[in-house]
Amino acid sequence: MNEQWEKECAELRGELTALRVRLSDLEAATANSGIRFRNFARGLFSKRLVVVLLPILTLIAVSRAIYGEGTGDPLFIDSKGDVGIGTNTPQGFQVVLPESSKPSTPLPGVTIAGGLEGNASIELRNNGSGTPYIDFAQDKAADYNARIRLTAPGQLAFEGADVALGSNPILFSSIWRASTENSPNNAEISNDVSGYKSLMIVGNKSKDGKTRRVSVYDRLEVNGPLSAYDTEVNGSLKEKDVSGYLDVPLGFETLRMVRGTVTARGVKSGDGYVVKIVGEGLYDITFLTPFASSPSASVTQVFDGGGQGGDTRDNAIIVSLAADRMRVKTGAGDGRAQNRDFSFVVMGPRNVSAAVGVAHRVNQ
């Protein structure tokens, strides 16, 4: 094909040269000898022919500086209409330029480079202001169906469309699309501001085809109240400070709980407190971190007699209760104070400032 093209171009260039010579001769003859009508008509016909053919032949003949099937052409168009820049074997529209062809100083506009050597790249660059973008549309009626825009330095926005990533796509949407209903392998993160008005994270159903699962490993921190609906907890759900407290948000308050079991000799189980025997049947329990205000507490005597012993009159009572301590008195069935085993539960308002300080120390 290249040889045939070269042959045709050579023939056209020869014809063009001959026409130019003939035109020059006719113009000279007409100017010098005053040729009459017959020769003038023949000259006029030739000129008309030249006027029609000259632009076409000129374009074809000189096209090797721009177009053509040959090596070294900056712009190449083959017989199928494929266009190449820097290549004479284009597939559709193709630019093959060395990365070194990029301007040494970045210039405003669209720059395409790389691939032949170095990294292939497309750069959209404004002249110090504005927001460069790329549009996608499926029909001519819409300005765009999706747009990728640089809204600020370091900030890229996808406009007019949701974004799906991966072969089992996770959809990023600005309104809840329920994409998990389309396929059990889909997942979605939606910043919904119209219906649910919440940031929604919904996992896939690949495990059983029914349950949408999201897993968080190692550690999940929630700074604020946590609401859970129809939730199954495998293990423990707790918030623990360095003193070992178990913080439990319940009801209308943010509460903290301390629980323990103390033997008659003052040996304890449970965390977040210390115990001291201060008299016969009298125990002081000090909370390692005080509650925000006076808590609520419950205490009962433990009588381990193999399930048969004990007296309903054996008792344990709270003698005093404050935000930082509690005193418990235990006694026998006749009312006398006596060291006995007992257990207790204390719950009260969480000391937010103390908890924040503890969290700060832990994070450091």
ZILINZI-V218308 format. One record per pair of residues at least 12 apart in sequence whose C-alpha atoms are under 8 Angstrom apart, sorted by the first residue. I is the first residue (numbers start at 0). J is the second residue. Records with the same first field share a line. If there is no record, write none. Layout:
# ZILINZI-V218308
I = J  J
This chain:
# ZILINZI-V218308
1 = 68  69
4 = 68
8 = 59  60
9 = 60
11 = 56  59  60
12 = 56  60
15 = 53  56  57
18 = 49
22 = 45  46
25 = 42
68 = 87
69 = 87
70 = 86  87
71 = 85
72 = 84  85  86  87
73 = 85  86
74 = 86
75 = 87
83 = 95
84 = 96
94 = 111  112
95 = 112  113  114  115
96 = 111  112  113  114  115  116
97 = 112  113  114  115  116  117
98 = 112  113  114  115  116  117  118  119
99 = 112  113  117
100 = 112  113
106 = 124  126
107 = 123  124  125  126
108 = 122  123  124  125
109 = 121  122  123  124
110 = 122  123
130 = 148  149  150  151
131 = 148  149  150
132 = 146  147  148  149
133 = 146  147  148
134 = 146  147
143 = 159
144 = 159  160
145 = 157  158  159  160
146 = 158  159  160
160 = 172
161 = 173
167 = 184  185
168 = 184  185  186
169 = 185  186  187  188
170 = 185  186  187  188  189
171 = 187  188  189
172 = 187  188  189  190  191
173 = 189  190  191  192
174 = 189  190  191  192  193  194
175 = 189  190  191  194  195  199
176 = 189
179 = 201  202  203  204  211
183 = 203  204  205  208  209
184 = 203  204  205
185 = 202  203  204
186 = 201  202  203
187 = 199  200  201  202
188 = 200  201
200 = 213
201 = 213
224 = 248  253
225 = 248
240 = 354  357  358
241 = 357  361
242 = 270  271  287  288
243 = 270  271
244 = 256  257  270  271
245 = 257
246 = 349
252 = 348
253 = 348  349
254 = 346  347  348  349
255 = 290  346  347  348  349
256 = 344  345  346  347
257 = 269  270  271  272  344  345  346
258 = 270  342  343  344  345
259 = 342  343  344
260 = 340  341  342  343
261 = 340  341  342
262 = 339  340  341
263 = 338  339  340  341
264 = 276  338  339
265 = 282
271 = 286  287  288
272 = 284  285  286  287
273 = 285  286  287
279 = 336  337  338
280 = 328  329  330  336  337  338  339
281 = 326  327  328  329  336  338
282 = 326  327  328
283 = 324  325  326  327
284 = 324  325  326  327
285 = 323  324  325
286 = 323  324
287 = 323
288 = 323  353
289 = 322  323  324  350
290 = 322  323  347  348  349  350
291 = 322  347  348  349  350  351
292 = 321  322  347  348
293 = 320  321  322  347  348
294 = 320  321  322  345  346  347  348
295 = 345  346  347
296 = 343  344  345  346
297 = 317  343  344  345
298 = 315  316  317  327  341  342  343  344
299 = 314  315  316  341  342  343
300 = 313  314  315  329  339  340  341  342
301 = 339  340  341  342
302 = 339  340
310 = 332
311 = 332
312 = 331  332  333  334
313 = 329  330  331  332  333  334
314 = 329  330  331  332
315 = 327  328  329  330  341
316 = 328  329
329 = 341
